[in-house]
Amino acid sequence: MTTGPMHQNKKWLESQYAKTKNIYTMADIAGCHPRTIHKWMAKHNIKMNGMKGRKHTEETKEKISKGVLATNPTGMAGRKHSPETRKNMSLNRKGSMNKNWKGGITAGIRKLRKTKEYVRWRKEVINNAGGTCENCGSDKNIEAHHIISLHKDISKALDINNGMALCIACHKKRHRRERDV
């Protein structure tokens, strides 16, 4: 005589699966969840056929495809690129091949922004605007903005006429607009 729930008994599982071929029906008979039946069948190494011998309908294939593409569009989820591929990807994103490349002047711009002349320029631009945003009139979080980007013409970096005072929100909008053009 065996003890414990019927769904844990190997002979019961084998006989029921031979009759029904359906773990959902077996779960109803045993009064448990289908995953519990699946777990115990796996523990007892009882083979389950699943879709063996049957084919998905075209509609089902389409649904599966859409679901996979929605959750894993590149097909790389759970997989890793080879070291060679990672190296090539890195090389293809360096320097002038990077979409954010500005001609190699970023280091010079960083140095410029730390100079006293640049700090003076920034304060003067904000003071000329009365400490308010020239776009929306806000007086909170005002920043100096270069009308002609430093990346386009560094010679205008300290030109007062090339600056305008903008609040952070308007400054972000301005740069987003310039990037999208």
C-alpha positions as CSV (number, residue, x, y, z in Angstrom):
1,M,0.0,0.0,0.0
2,T,1.4,3.4,-1.0
3,T,1.1,6.4,1.2
4,G,0.8,10.1,0.2
5,P,-1.2,11.8,-2.5
6,M,-2.0,9.9,-5.6
7,H,-0.3,12.4,-7.9
8,Q,3.1,11.5,-6.2
9,N,2.7,7.8,-7.0
10,K,4.7,6.8,-10.1
11,K,2.3,3.9,-11.0
12,W,-0.8,6.1,-10.8
13,L,0.9,8.8,-12.9
14,E,1.9,6.3,-15.6
15,S,-1.5,4.6,-15.8
16,Q,-3.4,7.9,-15.9
17,Y,-1.1,9.4,-18.5
18,A,-1.5,6.2,-20.6
19,K,-5.3,6.6,-20.4
20,T,-5.7,10.4,-20.7
21,K,-2.5,11.8,-22.3
22,N,-3.5,15.0,-20.6
23,I,-2.0,16.4,-17.4
24,Y,-5.0,18.8,-17.0
25,T,-7.4,15.9,-16.7
26,M,-5.0,14.1,-14.4
27,A,-4.9,17.3,-12.2
28,D,-8.7,17.4,-12.0
29,I,-8.8,13.7,-10.9
30,A,-6.0,14.2,-8.3
31,G,-7.4,17.6,-7.1
32,C,-4.2,19.5,-7.7
33,H,-2.6,21.9,-10.2
34,P,-1.4,20.7,-13.6
35,R,2.1,22.0,-12.8
36,T,2.2,19.7,-9.8
37,I,1.4,16.7,-12.1
38,H,4.1,17.9,-14.5
39,K,6.6,18.2,-11.7
40,W,6.0,14.7,-10.3
41,M,6.1,13.2,-13.8
42,A,9.4,14.8,-14.4
43,K,10.7,13.6,-11.0
44,H,9.7,10.0,-11.9
45,N,11.2,10.4,-15.4
46,I,7.9,9.7,-17.1
47,K,8.0,10.9,-20.7
48,M,5.3,13.3,-21.9
49,N,4.6,13.7,-25.6
50,G,3.3,17.2,-25.7
51,M,2.9,18.2,-29.3
52,K,4.6,15.1,-30.7
53,G,2.9,14.0,-34.0
54,R,0.8,17.2,-34.2
55,K,1.5,20.4,-36.0
56,H,0.6,24.0,-34.9
57,T,-2.0,25.8,-37.0
58,E,-0.9,28.7,-39.1
59,E,-2.8,31.0,-36.7
60,T,-1.0,29.5,-33.7
61,K,2.4,29.9,-35.5
62,E,1.6,33.6,-36.1
63,K,0.7,34.2,-32.5
64,I,3.9,32.5,-31.3
65,S,5.9,34.5,-33.7
66,K,4.4,37.8,-32.6
67,G,4.9,36.9,-28.9
68,V,8.5,36.0,-29.4
69,L,9.2,39.2,-31.5
70,A,7.5,41.4,-28.9
71,T,9.6,40.0,-26.0
72,N,12.8,39.3,-27.9
73,P,13.1,41.4,-31.1
74,T,16.8,40.7,-31.7
75,G,16.7,37.0,-30.9
76,M,19.6,37.5,-28.5
77,A,17.8,37.3,-25.1
78,G,19.6,34.8,-22.9
79,R,22.5,34.5,-25.3
80,K,25.9,36.1,-25.4
81,H,28.0,37.4,-28.3
82,S,31.3,35.7,-28.9
83,P,34.4,37.5,-27.8
84,E,35.3,38.2,-31.4
85,T,31.9,39.7,-32.1
86,R,32.1,41.9,-28.9
87,K,35.5,43.1,-30.0
88,N,34.2,44.0,-33.5
89,M,31.1,45.7,-32.0
90,S,33.4,47.8,-29.8
91,L,35.7,48.8,-32.7
92,N,32.7,49.8,-34.8
93,R,31.6,52.2,-32.1
94,K,34.8,54.0,-31.4
95,G,36.0,57.4,-32.6
96,S,34.6,58.8,-35.9
97,M,32.5,55.6,-36.3
98,N,30.4,56.5,-33.3
99,K,27.1,58.3,-34.0
100,N,27.9,60.8,-31.2
101,W,31.4,61.7,-32.7
102,K,31.9,65.5,-32.8
103,G,35.2,65.7,-34.5
104,G,37.5,65.0,-31.6
105,I,37.1,68.3,-29.8
106,T,35.1,67.2,-26.7
107,A,38.3,67.1,-24.5
108,G,39.0,70.7,-25.5
109,I,35.5,71.8,-24.7
110,R,35.7,70.1,-21.3
111,K,38.9,72.1,-20.5
112,L,37.3,75.3,-21.7
113,R,34.2,74.9,-19.5
114,K,36.5,74.9,-16.4
115,T,38.2,78.2,-17.2
116,K,37.5,81.5,-15.5
117,E,36.7,83.1,-18.9
118,Y,33.9,80.6,-19.5
119,V,32.4,81.0,-16.0
120,R,32.4,84.8,-16.6
121,W,30.8,84.3,-20.0
122,R,28.1,82.1,-18.5
123,K,27.3,84.6,-15.7
124,E,27.2,87.5,-18.2
125,V,24.8,85.7,-20.5
126,I,22.4,84.9,-17.6
127,N,22.7,88.5,-16.2
128,N,22.0,90.0,-19.7
129,A,18.7,88.1,-19.7
130,G,17.8,89.4,-16.3
131,G,18.2,86.0,-14.7
132,T,15.1,84.6,-16.5
133,C,14.6,82.1,-19.3
134,E,14.5,83.9,-22.7
135,N,12.1,81.2,-23.9
136,C,9.4,80.9,-21.2
137,G,10.3,83.6,-18.6
138,S,11.0,81.2,-15.7
139,D,13.5,82.3,-13.1
140,K,14.3,78.9,-11.8
141,N,17.4,76.8,-12.8
142,I,18.7,79.1,-15.5
143,E,21.6,77.9,-17.7
144,A,23.6,79.5,-20.5
145,H,23.1,78.0,-23.9
146,H,25.3,78.4,-27.0
147,I,23.2,79.4,-30.0
148,I,25.9,78.0,-32.3
149,S,27.2,74.8,-30.7
150,L,30.7,74.6,-29.5
151,H,31.1,71.5,-31.6
152,K,30.3,73.5,-34.7
153,D,32.4,76.6,-34.0
154,I,34.6,76.7,-30.9
155,S,35.8,80.2,-31.8
156,K,32.3,81.6,-30.7
157,A,32.6,79.9,-27.3
158,L,33.1,83.1,-25.3
159,D,31.1,85.4,-27.6
160,I,28.3,87.0,-25.6
161,N,26.1,87.3,-28.7
162,N,26.3,83.5,-29.1
163,G,24.6,82.9,-25.8
164,M,21.1,82.9,-24.4
165,A,19.7,82.1,-20.9
166,L,17.3,79.1,-20.8
167,C,15.8,77.2,-17.9
168,I,16.7,73.5,-17.8
169,A,13.4,72.4,-19.4
170,C,13.7,74.8,-22.3
171,H,17.4,74.0,-22.7
172,K,16.6,70.3,-23.0
173,K,13.9,71.0,-25.5
174,R,16.3,73.2,-27.6
175,H,18.9,70.5,-27.7
176,R,16.4,67.8,-28.5
177,R,15.1,69.9,-31.4
178,E,18.6,70.5,-32.7
179,R,19.4,66.8,-32.5
180,D,16.2,65.8,-34.4
181,V,16.8,68.2,-37.2
